[in-house]
Amino acid sequence: MKSPCLKLASFRRVILVILLSMAWSALVHGQVSALKDAVQGKDSSPSSEAEKPEALKKRIEQWLNSARETLAVLDAPNAASLLPEGISQADLDQRRRNLEGMILVTTRWLKSIDTPKKATPTQAEAPAWTGFKETPPYSILMLDELLNVRDGIKTNLTSNQSSLANYEHLLQSLIGETKSAEDEVSAKFVEAQKADEAASAATKWRLEAAREKSRLLAARSGAFENNCQNLKDRIAVTNGELALIDKKIAVAKSNVRFTEEDLTKLQKISTERKQAISQEAEVIAKRVKAAKLARNQAQTALDALVASAPAGKDPEGLDLARFRVEVTQGRLDSLQFISEWLDGLPSLENLGVEAYQIRRTILTTTGFQERAVALDSLRDILERIQAWENVINTEVASSEADLSQLESRVASVPEDDPRHGMISEQRATKSEKLILIQRVSQSVTTLRKLVKRWITEHSPKTENSETFPRVKLLASNGWMALKGLWGFELMSFKESIVVDGQTITGNIPFTLGSLLRALLFFVICYWIASRIAGRIQRSLVSRGHIAEAQAKTLRNWAMIVVSVFLVIGTLSFLKIPLTVFAFFGGALAIGLGFGMQTLIKNFISGIIVLAERKVRVGDVLDVDGIIGSVTEINTRSSIIRGADDVETMIPNSLFLENRVTNWTLSSSRMRRNLRVGVAYGTQPQQVIEVLTESAARHGLIRKSPEPFAVLDDFGDSSLIFTLYFWLNIGEGTNPSVVASDLRIMIVKRFAELEIGFSFPQRDMHLSTTEPLQVEWTGKSDEPTLP
């Protein structure tokens, strides 16, 4: 029994540990909170310098230096041997990864802090902007350029907003992880205080590792908050730019003209582009000739190498020569592709000029018919541009796939390998091809957006001030007619209520609207239940709890039960009494009494089959002479797919009334046999060994039970042997194919061992004691034997 002094000392020690752990938790929590407030620009203490950017940067640098020093110690050659007892290699590797992550995060964070932020004067530029330097009317080309700039700004704004949302979502997760890491540090601190001298080194090591992990998460949170703030600044700048460009577009649209001078300027720009494309095509044509020459030289070298080799022997360097031919051919194909596309680019330039000409026609023509024709022409051009875009997208995907394949290939070849340089050259050619396609794709996409915007701007409005009142009147009349149809009374029923002991009876109409609402409510609820059931089915199948076919069957039965409850719930929710459907009672009773007898019998049989589980989806059955696997067990019937892939619907009652053979009830194992006849004189034991060996070598035949062969009978012309083997049915195994494989293997082994198959033999005995008699029939010139 402990003395009171010892009890008091123990109690004091516990109180001291608790106070120290609380102090450490508050300290760590204060560090993370101060870091968070510093990133957000908050001042937790008016006199504290820790929240200033200089102090924050100093703290990050201290974390970075501490992480580097600790990592250098842990990366020492003898670091693993100096680990305290109880610290594993996995703990050491995890601590190294945390330190490496700390170095990476803090380095990026410091770089982000040191990067000067873009000023945001554009928010004040929009109201301060007074107009263009050019005098109105403004060129329509300037308006198009402004619209294109606005599209780019909007795209950039959307991208920044999406990135900000992602960072904020990740930041919330990191804050939770940081809080958990703080709690873990507190727990490790308490554990270190309580640890005895033998385990002190290991607990201190874990405490330091926990501190580094907490610091890493805090640094990540701070870096993420800094990124969020930078994105908010960019969004503010982008909004200012968008406000300014919108104001410029509004001014330009108020007084814009499409003159002949603008069209001439466009044609000049297009001509200059086509000249540049022509010059580029000439350079590519020279490279194509050089590529053809290199390909021919590589092919000649390969042919010479093959010709100089001895017969039946591959010469040294054959693979490298073939690879050189492949590389040169690939380079030639890429350059020819680039040349063909460069030859087709002038037609795209002409298409753009043609679109501008049609647009000018739309703007300068006052006739409705001429504008409609021009607008149709513009739509035709849009279809042609979209065809270009479809082809380009396909080529981009193909080129990216080829380049990705080359990247993987060059990564697997060492630099000292002669093929490395050739693969790099081939990769450069593919990259050049992809760059051209992407350049054309950008031009086509810009032109498509322009033409589509023009079509939207110049399409006639559907609303007409003269016809609008008439349309409004027709809509009003139609609405009234629809309301009358909705309230059309199909029937009425009596409903009684009791108020203060008095029964009140009244007629409640049942309208077409009530019926449609009931149907709509049922369909929506059924659709929701079906989606939920489908999700549950996929979840059960993906986790392996149940097979796909069985899950489908259970889902069908569950939806039937849900439908019944939905019907009752729909009527109850809409306050429709079941007496509304009383007029169906007579017909329903007759149908149940006569026409639905078989249906109910099969329905009940299906429930019993599902409850007993003697027949399951996937089982192989022999029912009424039909052999196949069960694919579905439905309410009335089940579906069996035979070996010929023909599906047969079997009423569920047959499973209970007829004899049913379930080949896979308790096991999917099935025994098969194969009979072989060999000639007399063959060693029986040798034949048995060949048969069992062939069965053992077949991959689909079970090893347990082992196949065996017996001498089954002495035939008239042969020795009859029977091979017995077992298969697993229902796993894609076809017994007929397996038997065919065995026969082929047996024939081959018999031929190797010179074992002959038997043939039918008959002995004929002729009696020579009496002469052979010939009978004359008189119907032919030749006599016949009797």
Contacts in CASP RR format, 6 or more apart in sequence:
PFRMAT RR
TARGET T0000
AUTHOR 0000-0000-0000
METHOD contacts of the structure
MODEL  1
MKSPCLKLASFRRVILVILLSMAWSALVHGQVSALKDAVQGKDSSPSSEA
EKPEALKKRIEQWLNSARETLAVLDAPNAASLLPEGISQADLDQRRRNLE
GMILVTTRWLKSIDTPKKATPTQAEAPAWTGFKETPPYSILMLDELLNVR
DGIKTNLTSNQSSLANYEHLLQSLIGETKSAEDEVSAKFVEAQKADEAAS
AATKWRLEAAREKSRLLAARSGAFENNCQNLKDRIAVTNGELALIDKKIA
VAKSNVRFTEEDLTKLQKISTERKQAISQEAEVIAKRVKAAKLARNQAQT
ALDALVASAPAGKDPEGLDLARFRVEVTQGRLDSLQFISEWLDGLPSLEN
LGVEAYQIRRTILTTTGFQERAVALDSLRDILERIQAWENVINTEVASSE
ADLSQLESRVASVPEDDPRHGMISEQRATKSEKLILIQRVSQSVTTLRKL
VKRWITEHSPKTENSETFPRVKLLASNGWMALKGLWGFELMSFKESIVVD
GQTITGNIPFTLGSLLRALLFFVICYWIASRIAGRIQRSLVSRGHIAEAQ
AKTLRNWAMIVVSVFLVIGTLSFLKIPLTVFAFFGGALAIGLGFGMQTLI
KNFISGIIVLAERKVRVGDVLDVDGIIGSVTEINTRSSIIRGADDVETMI
PNSLFLENRVTNWTLSSSRMRRNLRVGVAYGTQPQQVIEVLTESAARHGL
IRKSPEPFAVLDDFGDSSLIFTLYFWLNIGEGTNPSVVASDLRIMIVKRF
AELEIGFSFPQRDMHLSTTEPLQVEWTGKSDEPTLP
2 10 0 8 1.000
17 190 0 8 1.000
17 193 0 8 1.000
17 194 0 8 1.000
18 190 0 8 1.000
20 189 0 8 1.000
20 190 0 8 1.000
20 193 0 8 1.000
21 186 0 8 1.000
21 189 0 8 1.000
21 190 0 8 1.000
21 193 0 8 1.000
24 185 0 8 1.000
24 186 0 8 1.000
24 189 0 8 1.000
25 182 0 8 1.000
25 183 0 8 1.000
25 185 0 8 1.000
25 186 0 8 1.000
25 189 0 8 1.000
28 182 0 8 1.000
28 185 0 8 1.000
28 186 0 8 1.000
28 211 0 8 1.000
28 214 0 8 1.000
29 182 0 8 1.000
31 218 0 8 1.000
32 178 0 8 1.000
32 182 0 8 1.000
32 214 0 8 1.000
32 218 0 8 1.000
32 221 0 8 1.000
33 44 0 8 1.000
34 44 0 8 1.000
34 50 0 8 1.000
34 51 0 8 1.000
35 56 0 8 1.000
35 59 0 8 1.000
35 218 0 8 1.000
35 221 0 8 1.000
35 222 0 8 1.000
36 221 0 8 1.000
36 222 0 8 1.000
36 225 0 8 1.000
37 43 0 8 1.000
37 44 0 8 1.000
37 51 0 8 1.000
38 50 0 8 1.000
38 51 0 8 1.000
38 52 0 8 1.000
38 53 0 8 1.000
38 55 0 8 1.000
38 56 0 8 1.000
39 56 0 8 1.000
39 222 0 8 1.000
39 225 0 8 1.000
39 226 0 8 1.000
39 229 0 8 1.000
40 225 0 8 1.000
40 229 0 8 1.000
41 51 0 8 1.000
42 51 0 8 1.000
43 51 0 8 1.000
44 51 0 8 1.000
45 51 0 8 1.000
49 55 0 8 1.000
50 56 0 8 1.000
50 59 0 8 1.000
53 113 0 8 1.000
56 113 0 8 1.000
57 110 0 8 1.000
57 113 0 8 1.000
60 106 0 8 1.000
60 109 0 8 1.000
60 110 0 8 1.000
60 113 0 8 1.000
60 219 0 8 1.000
61 106 0 8 1.000
61 110 0 8 1.000
63 102 0 8 1.000
63 106 0 8 1.000
63 215 0 8 1.000
63 219 0 8 1.000
64 102 0 8 1.000
64 103 0 8 1.000
64 106 0 8 1.000
64 107 0 8 1.000
64 110 0 8 1.000
67 99 0 8 1.000
67 102 0 8 1.000
67 103 0 8 1.000
67 106 0 8 1.000
67 212 0 8 1.000
68 103 0 8 1.000
70 99 0 8 1.000
70 208 0 8 1.000
70 212 0 8 1.000
71 96 0 8 1.000
71 99 0 8 1.000
71 100 0 8 1.000
71 103 0 8 1.000
73 79 0 8 1.000
74 92 0 8 1.000
74 95 0 8 1.000
74 96 0 8 1.000
74 99 0 8 1.000
75 96 0 8 1.000
79 92 0 8 1.000
80 89 0 8 1.000
80 92 0 8 1.000
83 91 0 8 1.000
83 92 0 8 1.000
83 205 0 8 1.000
84 201 0 8 1.000
84 202 0 8 1.000
84 204 0 8 1.000
84 205 0 8 1.000
85 198 0 8 1.000
85 199 0 8 1.000
85 201 0 8 1.000
85 202 0 8 1.000
86 202 0 8 1.000
87 202 0 8 1.000
87 205 0 8 1.000
87 206 0 8 1.000
91 206 0 8 1.000
91 209 0 8 1.000
94 209 0 8 1.000
95 209 0 8 1.000
95 212 0 8 1.000
98 209 0 8 1.000
98 212 0 8 1.000
98 213 0 8 1.000
98 216 0 8 1.000
99 212 0 8 1.000
101 216 0 8 1.000
102 212 0 8 1.000
102 215 0 8 1.000
102 216 0 8 1.000
102 219 0 8 1.000
105 216 0 8 1.000
105 219 0 8 1.000
105 220 0 8 1.000
105 223 0 8 1.000
106 219 0 8 1.000
108 223 0 8 1.000
109 219 0 8 1.000
109 222 0 8 1.000
109 223 0 8 1.000
109 226 0 8 1.000
112 223 0 8 1.000
112 226 0 8 1.000
112 227 0 8 1.000
112 230 0 8 1.000
113 226 0 8 1.000
117 230 0 8 1.000
117 233 0 8 1.000
118 233 0 8 1.000
118 234 0 8 1.000
118 237 0 8 1.000
120 233 0 8 1.000
120 236 0 8 1.000
120 237 0 8 1.000
120 240 0 8 1.000
122 237 0 8 1.000
122 240 0 8 1.000
122 241 0 8 1.000
122 243 0 8 1.000
122 244 0 8 1.000
123 236 0 8 1.000
123 237 0 8 1.000
123 239 0 8 1.000
123 240 0 8 1.000
123 243 0 8 1.000
125 240 0 8 1.000
125 244 0 8 1.000
126 240 0 8 1.000
126 243 0 8 1.000
126 244 0 8 1.000
126 246 0 8 1.000
126 247 0 8 1.000
129 244 0 8 1.000
129 247 0 8 1.000
129 248 0 8 1.000
131 248 0 8 1.000
131 251 0 8 1.000
132 138 0 8 1.000
132 142 0 8 1.000
132 248 0 8 1.000
132 251 0 8 1.000
132 252 0 8 1.000
134 142 0 8 1.000
136 255 0 8 1.000
137 255 0 8 1.000
137 256 0 8 1.000
137 257 0 8 1.000
138 251 0 8 1.000
138 252 0 8 1.000
138 255 0 8 1.000
138 256 0 8 1.000
138 257 0 8 1.000
139 256 0 8 1.000
139 257 0 8 1.000
139 259 0 8 1.000
139 262 0 8 1.000
140 256 0 8 1.000
140 257 0 8 1.000
140 258 0 8 1.000
140 262 0 8 1.000
140 363 0 8 1.000
141 262 0 8 1.000
141 265 0 8 1.000
141 266 0 8 1.000
142 252 0 8 1.000
143 249 0 8 1.000
143 252 0 8 1.000
143 253 0 8 1.000
143 256 0 8 1.000
144 450 0 8 1.000
146 245 0 8 1.000
146 248 0 8 1.000
146 249 0 8 1.000
146 252 0 8 1.000
147 249 0 8 1.000
147 453 0 8 1.000
148 446 0 8 1.000
148 449 0 8 1.000
148 450 0 8 1.000
149 245 0 8 1.000
150 242 0 8 1.000
150 245 0 8 1.000
150 246 0 8 1.000
150 249 0 8 1.000
151 449 0 8 1.000
153 238 0 8 1.000
153 241 0 8 1.000
153 242 0 8 1.000
153 245 0 8 1.000
154 242 0 8 1.000
156 238 0 8 1.000
157 235 0 8 1.000
157 238 0 8 1.000
157 239 0 8 1.000
157 242 0 8 1.000
160 231 0 8 1.000
160 234 0 8 1.000
160 235 0 8 1.000
160 238 0 8 1.000
161 235 0 8 1.000
163 231 0 8 1.000
164 228 0 8 1.000
164 231 0 8 1.000
164 232 0 8 1.000
164 235 0 8 1.000
167 224 0 8 1.000
167 227 0 8 1.000
167 228 0 8 1.000
167 231 0 8 1.000
168 228 0 8 1.000
170 224 0 8 1.000
171 221 0 8 1.000
171 224 0 8 1.000
171 225 0 8 1.000
171 228 0 8 1.000
174 217 0 8 1.000
174 220 0 8 1.000
174 221 0 8 1.000
174 224 0 8 1.000
175 221 0 8 1.000
177 217 0 8 1.000
178 214 0 8 1.000
178 217 0 8 1.000
178 218 0 8 1.000
178 221 0 8 1.000
181 210 0 8 1.000
181 213 0 8 1.000
181 214 0 8 1.000
181 217 0 8 1.000
182 214 0 8 1.000
184 210 0 8 1.000
184 213 0 8 1.000
184 214 0 8 1.000
185 207 0 8 1.000
185 210 0 8 1.000
185 211 0 8 1.000
185 214 0 8 1.000
188 203 0 8 1.000
188 206 0 8 1.000
188 207 0 8 1.000
188 210 0 8 1.000
189 207 0 8 1.000
191 203 0 8 1.000
191 206 0 8 1.000
191 207 0 8 1.000
192 200 0 8 1.000
192 203 0 8 1.000
192 204 0 8 1.000
192 206 0 8 1.000
192 207 0 8 1.000
195 202 0 8 1.000
195 203 0 8 1.000
258 359 0 8 1.000
258 360 0 8 1.000
258 363 0 8 1.000
258 364 0 8 1.000
263 356 0 8 1.000
263 357 0 8 1.000
263 360 0 8 1.000
266 353 0 8 1.000
266 356 0 8 1.000
267 353 0 8 1.000
270 349 0 8 1.000
270 350 0 8 1.000
270 352 0 8 1.000
270 353 0 8 1.000
273 349 0 8 1.000
274 345 0 8 1.000
274 346 0 8 1.000
274 349 0 8 1.000
277 342 0 8 1.000
277 345 0 8 1.000
277 346 0 8 1.000
277 349 0 8 1.000
278 346 0 8 1.000
280 342 0 8 1.000
281 339 0 8 1.000
281 342 0 8 1.000
281 343 0 8 1.000
284 335 0 8 1.000
284 338 0 8 1.000
284 339 0 8 1.000
284 342 0 8 1.000
285 339 0 8 1.000
287 335 0 8 1.000
288 332 0 8 1.000
288 335 0 8 1.000
288 336 0 8 1.000
288 339 0 8 1.000
291 328 0 8 1.000
291 331 0 8 1.000
291 332 0 8 1.000
291 335 0 8 1.000
292 332 0 8 1.000
294 328 0 8 1.000
294 331 0 8 1.000
294 332 0 8 1.000
295 325 0 8 1.000
295 328 0 8 1.000
295 329 0 8 1.000
295 331 0 8 1.000
295 332 0 8 1.000
297 328 0 8 1.000
298 321 0 8 1.000
298 324 0 8 1.000
298 325 0 8 1.000
298 327 0 8 1.000
298 328 0 8 1.000
299 325 0 8 1.000
301 321 0 8 1.000
301 324 0 8 1.000
302 318 0 8 1.000
302 321 0 8 1.000
302 322 0 8 1.000
302 324 0 8 1.000
302 325 0 8 1.000
305 315 0 8 1.000
305 317 0 8 1.000
305 318 0 8 1.000
305 321 0 8 1.000
306 315 0 8 1.000
306 318 0 8 1.000
308 315 0 8 1.000
309 315 0 8 1.000
309 318 0 8 1.000
320 418 0 8 1.000
320 419 0 8 1.000
323 419 0 8 1.000
323 422 0 8 1.000
324 422 0 8 1.000
327 422 0 8 1.000
327 423 0 8 1.000
327 425 0 8 1.000
327 426 0 8 1.000
330 426 0 8 1.000
330 429 0 8 1.000
331 425 0 8 1.000
331 426 0 8 1.000
331 429 0 8 1.000
334 429 0 8 1.000
334 430 0 8 1.000
334 432 0 8 1.000
334 433 0 8 1.000
335 429 0 8 1.000
337 433 0 8 1.000
338 432 0 8 1.000
338 433 0 8 1.000
338 436 0 8 1.000
341 436 0 8 1.000
341 437 0 8 1.000
341 440 0 8 1.000
342 436 0 8 1.000
345 440 0 8 1.000
348 388 0 8 1.000
348 440 0 8 1.000
348 443 0 8 1.000
348 444 0 8 1.000
348 447 0 8 1.000
351 381 0 8 1.000
351 384 0 8 1.000
351 385 0 8 1.000
351 447 0 8 1.000
352 381 0 8 1.000
352 447 0 8 1.000
354 381 0 8 1.000
355 378 0 8 1.000
355 381 0 8 1.000
355 447 0 8 1.000
355 450 0 8 1.000
355 451 0 8 1.000
355 454 0 8 1.000
358 374 0 8 1.000
358 377 0 8 1.000
358 378 0 8 1.000
358 381 0 8 1.000
359 378 0 8 1.000
359 454 0 8 1.000
359 458 0 8 1.000
361 370 0 8 1.000
361 374 0 8 1.000
362 371 0 8 1.000
362 374 0 8 1.000
362 375 0 8 1.000
362 378 0 8 1.000
362 454 0 8 1.000
362 458 0 8 1.000
363 458 0 8 1.000
365 371 0 8 1.000
365 374 0 8 1.000
371 458 0 8 1.000
375 455 0 8 1.000
375 458 0 8 1.000
375 459 0 8 1.000
378 451 0 8 1.000
378 454 0 8 1.000
378 455 0 8 1.000
378 458 0 8 1.000
379 455 0 8 1.000
381 451 0 8 1.000
382 448 0 8 1.000
382 451 0 8 1.000
382 452 0 8 1.000
382 455 0 8 1.000
385 444 0 8 1.000
385 447 0 8 1.000
385 448 0 8 1.000
385 451 0 8 1.000
386 448 0 8 1.000
388 444 0 8 1.000
389 441 0 8 1.000
389 444 0 8 1.000
389 445 0 8 1.000
389 448 0 8 1.000
392 437 0 8 1.000
392 440 0 8 1.000
392 441 0 8 1.000
392 444 0 8 1.000
393 441 0 8 1.000
395 437 0 8 1.000
396 434 0 8 1.000
396 437 0 8 1.000
396 438 0 8 1.000
396 441 0 8 1.000
399 430 0 8 1.000
399 433 0 8 1.000
399 434 0 8 1.000
399 437 0 8 1.000
400 434 0 8 1.000
402 430 0 8 1.000
403 427 0 8 1.000
403 430 0 8 1.000
403 431 0 8 1.000
403 434 0 8 1.000
406 423 0 8 1.000
406 426 0 8 1.000
406 427 0 8 1.000
406 430 0 8 1.000
407 427 0 8 1.000
409 423 0 8 1.000
410 420 0 8 1.000
410 423 0 8 1.000
410 424 0 8 1.000
410 427 0 8 1.000
413 419 0 8 1.000
413 420 0 8 1.000
413 423 0 8 1.000
414 420 0 8 1.000
485 512 0 8 1.000
486 511 0 8 1.000
486 512 0 8 1.000
486 513 0 8 1.000
486 516 0 8 1.000
487 511 0 8 1.000
487 512 0 8 1.000
487 513 0 8 1.000
488 511 0 8 1.000
488 512 0 8 1.000
488 513 0 8 1.000
489 509 0 8 1.000
489 510 0 8 1.000
489 511 0 8 1.000
490 510 0 8 1.000
490 511 0 8 1.000
490 512 0 8 1.000
490 515 0 8 1.000
491 509 0 8 1.000
491 510 0 8 1.000
491 580 0 8 1.000
492 507 0 8 1.000
492 508 0 8 1.000
492 509 0 8 1.000
492 510 0 8 1.000
493 507 0 8 1.000
493 508 0 8 1.000
493 510 0 8 1.000
493 577 0 8 1.000
493 579 0 8 1.000
493 580 0 8 1.000
494 505 0 8 1.000
494 506 0 8 1.000
494 507 0 8 1.000
494 508 0 8 1.000
495 505 0 8 1.000
495 506 0 8 1.000
495 507 0 8 1.000
495 508 0 8 1.000
495 577 0 8 1.000
496 503 0 8 1.000
496 504 0 8 1.000
496 505 0 8 1.000
496 506 0 8 1.000
497 503 0 8 1.000
497 504 0 8 1.000
498 504 0 8 1.000
510 576 0 8 1.000
510 580 0 8 1.000
514 574 0 8 1.000
514 576 0 8 1.000
517 574 0 8 1.000
518 570 0 8 1.000
518 571 0 8 1.000
518 574 0 8 1.000
518 576 0 8 1.000
521 570 0 8 1.000
521 573 0 8 1.000
521 574 0 8 1.000
522 566 0 8 1.000
522 567 0 8 1.000
522 570 0 8 1.000
525 566 0 8 1.000
525 570 0 8 1.000
526 559 0 8 1.000
526 562 0 8 1.000
526 563 0 8 1.000
526 566 0 8 1.000
529 559 0 8 1.000
529 562 0 8 1.000
529 566 0 8 1.000
530 559 0 8 1.000
533 555 0 8 1.000
533 558 0 8 1.000
533 559 0 8 1.000
533 562 0 8 1.000
534 555 0 8 1.000
536 555 0 8 1.000
537 551 0 8 1.000
537 552 0 8 1.000
537 554 0 8 1.000
537 555 0 8 1.000
540 546 0 8 1.000
540 551 0 8 1.000
541 547 0 8 1.000
541 548 0 8 1.000
541 551 0 8 1.000
546 554 0 8 1.000
547 617 0 8 1.000
547 618 0 8 1.000
549 617 0 8 1.000
549 618 0 8 1.000
549 630 0 8 1.000
549 631 0 8 1.000
549 632 0 8 1.000
550 616 0 8 1.000
550 617 0 8 1.000
550 618 0 8 1.000
552 617 0 8 1.000
552 632 0 8 1.000
553 610 0 8 1.000
553 617 0 8 1.000
553 632 0 8 1.000
553 633 0 8 1.000
553 634 0 8 1.000
556 632 0 8 1.000
556 634 0 8 1.000
556 635 0 8 1.000
557 610 0 8 1.000
557 635 0 8 1.000
560 635 0 8 1.000
570 576 0 8 1.000
571 577 0 8 1.000
571 578 0 8 1.000
592 600 0 8 1.000
598 651 0 8 1.000
598 653 0 8 1.000
599 636 0 8 1.000
601 653 0 8 1.000
602 635 0 8 1.000
602 636 0 8 1.000
602 637 0 8 1.000
602 651 0 8 1.000
602 652 0 8 1.000
602 653 0 8 1.000
603 635 0 8 1.000
603 636 0 8 1.000
603 652 0 8 1.000
605 651 0 8 1.000
605 652 0 8 1.000
605 653 0 8 1.000
605 655 0 8 1.000
605 656 0 8 1.000
606 633 0 8 1.000
606 635 0 8 1.000
606 638 0 8 1.000
606 652 0 8 1.000
606 655 0 8 1.000
608 656 0 8 1.000
609 615 0 8 1.000
609 633 0 8 1.000
609 638 0 8 1.000
609 652 0 8 1.000
609 655 0 8 1.000
609 656 0 8 1.000
610 633 0 8 1.000
614 655 0 8 1.000
614 662 0 8 1.000
614 665 0 8 1.000
615 621 0 8 1.000
615 630 0 8 1.000
615 633 0 8 1.000
615 638 0 8 1.000
615 655 0 8 1.000
615 660 0 8 1.000
615 662 0 8 1.000
616 630 0 8 1.000
616 633 0 8 1.000
617 630 0 8 1.000
617 631 0 8 1.000
617 632 0 8 1.000
617 633 0 8 1.000
618 629 0 8 1.000
618 630 0 8 1.000
618 631 0 8 1.000
618 664 0 8 1.000
618 730 0 8 1.000
619 629 0 8 1.000
619 630 0 8 1.000
619 662 0 8 1.000
619 663 0 8 1.000
619 664 0 8 1.000
619 665 0 8 1.000
620 627 0 8 1.000
620 628 0 8 1.000
620 629 0 8 1.000
620 630 0 8 1.000
620 662 0 8 1.000
620 663 0 8 1.000
620 664 0 8 1.000
620 668 0 8 1.000
620 729 0 8 1.000
620 730 0 8 1.000
621 627 0 8 1.000
621 628 0 8 1.000
621 629 0 8 1.000
621 630 0 8 1.000
621 640 0 8 1.000
621 660 0 8 1.000
621 661 0 8 1.000
621 662 0 8 1.000
621 663 0 8 1.000
622 628 0 8 1.000
622 660 0 8 1.000
622 661 0 8 1.000
622 663 0 8 1.000
623 640 0 8 1.000
623 650 0 8 1.000
623 654 0 8 1.000
623 655 0 8 1.000
623 658 0 8 1.000
623 660 0 8 1.000
623 661 0 8 1.000
624 650 0 8 1.000
624 654 0 8 1.000
624 658 0 8 1.000
626 640 0 8 1.000
626 642 0 8 1.000
626 648 0 8 1.000
626 650 0 8 1.000
627 642 0 8 1.000
627 643 0 8 1.000
628 640 0 8 1.000
628 641 0 8 1.000
628 642 0 8 1.000
628 643 0 8 1.000
629 640 0 8 1.000
629 641 0 8 1.000
629 642 0 8 1.000
629 730 0 8 1.000
630 638 0 8 1.000
630 639 0 8 1.000
630 640 0 8 1.000
631 639 0 8 1.000
631 640 0 8 1.000
631 641 0 8 1.000
631 647 0 8 1.000
632 638 0 8 1.000
632 639 0 8 1.000
633 652 0 8 1.000
636 651 0 8 1.000
636 652 0 8 1.000
637 649 0 8 1.000
637 650 0 8 1.000
637 651 0 8 1.000
637 652 0 8 1.000
638 649 0 8 1.000
638 650 0 8 1.000
638 652 0 8 1.000
638 655 0 8 1.000
639 647 0 8 1.000
639 648 0 8 1.000
639 649 0 8 1.000
639 650 0 8 1.000
640 647 0 8 1.000
640 648 0 8 1.000
640 650 0 8 1.000
641 647 0 8 1.000
641 648 0 8 1.000
642 648 0 8 1.000
643 734 0 8 1.000
654 660 0 8 1.000
663 670 0 8 1.000
663 729 0 8 1.000
664 729 0 8 1.000
664 730 0 8 1.000
668 728 0 8 1.000
668 729 0 8 1.000
668 730 0 8 1.000
668 731 0 8 1.000
669 702 0 8 1.000
669 726 0 8 1.000
669 727 0 8 1.000
669 728 0 8 1.000
670 726 0 8 1.000
670 727 0 8 1.000
670 728 0 8 1.000
670 729 0 8 1.000
670 735 0 8 1.000
671 724 0 8 1.000
671 725 0 8 1.000
671 726 0 8 1.000
672 724 0 8 1.000
672 725 0 8 1.000
672 726 0 8 1.000
672 727 0 8 1.000
672 735 0 8 1.000
672 738 0 8 1.000
672 739 0 8 1.000
673 722 0 8 1.000
673 723 0 8 1.000
673 724 0 8 1.000
673 725 0 8 1.000
674 691 0 8 1.000
674 722 0 8 1.000
674 723 0 8 1.000
674 725 0 8 1.000
674 739 0 8 1.000
674 742 0 8 1.000
674 743 0 8 1.000
675 712 0 8 1.000
675 720 0 8 1.000
675 721 0 8 1.000
675 722 0 8 1.000
675 723 0 8 1.000
676 687 0 8 1.000
676 691 0 8 1.000
676 720 0 8 1.000
676 721 0 8 1.000
676 722 0 8 1.000
676 723 0 8 1.000
676 746 0 8 1.000
676 757 0 8 1.000
677 718 0 8 1.000
677 719 0 8 1.000
677 720 0 8 1.000
677 721 0 8 1.000
677 757 0 8 1.000
677 758 0 8 1.000
678 687 0 8 1.000
678 718 0 8 1.000
678 719 0 8 1.000
678 721 0 8 1.000
678 750 0 8 1.000
678 755 0 8 1.000
678 756 0 8 1.000
678 757 0 8 1.000
678 758 0 8 1.000
679 717 0 8 1.000
679 718 0 8 1.000
679 719 0 8 1.000
679 755 0 8 1.000
679 756 0 8 1.000
679 757 0 8 1.000
679 758 0 8 1.000
679 759 0 8 1.000
680 717 0 8 1.000
680 718 0 8 1.000
680 719 0 8 1.000
680 758 0 8 1.000
681 719 0 8 1.000
682 719 0 8 1.000
682 755 0 8 1.000
682 756 0 8 1.000
684 711 0 8 1.000
684 719 0 8 1.000
684 721 0 8 1.000
686 753 0 8 1.000
686 755 0 8 1.000
687 709 0 8 1.000
687 719 0 8 1.000
687 721 0 8 1.000
687 755 0 8 1.000
688 709 0 8 1.000
688 710 0 8 1.000
688 711 0 8 1.000
688 721 0 8 1.000
690 746 0 8 1.000
690 749 0 8 1.000
690 750 0 8 1.000
690 753 0 8 1.000
690 755 0 8 1.000
691 707 0 8 1.000
691 709 0 8 1.000
691 721 0 8 1.000
691 723 0 8 1.000
691 746 0 8 1.000
692 706 0 8 1.000
692 707 0 8 1.000
692 708 0 8 1.000
692 709 0 8 1.000
692 723 0 8 1.000
693 749 0 8 1.000
694 723 0 8 1.000
694 742 0 8 1.000
694 745 0 8 1.000
694 746 0 8 1.000
694 749 0 8 1.000
695 701 0 8 1.000
695 707 0 8 1.000
695 709 0 8 1.000
695 723 0 8 1.000
695 725 0 8 1.000
695 742 0 8 1.000
696 703 0 8 1.000
696 706 0 8 1.000
696 707 0 8 1.000
697 745 0 8 1.000
698 725 0 8 1.000
698 738 0 8 1.000
698 741 0 8 1.000
698 742 0 8 1.000
698 745 0 8 1.000
700 727 0 8 1.000
700 728 0 8 1.000
700 733 0 8 1.000
700 738 0 8 1.000
701 707 0 8 1.000
701 725 0 8 1.000
701 726 0 8 1.000
701 727 0 8 1.000
701 738 0 8 1.000
702 725 0 8 1.000
702 726 0 8 1.000
702 727 0 8 1.000
702 728 0 8 1.000
705 726 0 8 1.000
707 723 0 8 1.000
707 724 0 8 1.000
707 725 0 8 1.000
707 726 0 8 1.000
708 723 0 8 1.000
708 724 0 8 1.000
709 721 0 8 1.000
709 722 0 8 1.000
709 723 0 8 1.000
709 724 0 8 1.000
710 721 0 8 1.000
710 722 0 8 1.000
710 724 0 8 1.000
711 719 0 8 1.000
711 720 0 8 1.000
711 721 0 8 1.000
712 720 0 8 1.000
712 721 0 8 1.000
712 722 0 8 1.000
713 719 0 8 1.000
713 720 0 8 1.000
714 720 0 8 1.000
716 760 0 8 1.000
716 761 0 8 1.000
717 758 0 8 1.000
717 759 0 8 1.000
717 760 0 8 1.000
717 761 0 8 1.000
718 757 0 8 1.000
718 758 0 8 1.000
719 758 0 8 1.000
723 742 0 8 1.000
725 742 0 8 1.000
727 733 0 8 1.000
727 735 0 8 1.000
727 738 0 8 1.000
729 735 0 8 1.000
749 755 0 8 1.000
750 756 0 8 1.000
750 757 0 8 1.000
772 785 0 8 1.000
773 786 0 8 1.000
774 783 0 8 1.000
774 784 0 8 1.000
774 785 0 8 1.000
774 786 0 8 1.000
775 783 0 8 1.000
775 784 0 8 1.000
775 785 0 8 1.000
775 786 0 8 1.000
776 783 0 8 1.000
776 784 0 8 1.000
777 783 0 8 1.000
777 784 0 8 1.000
END
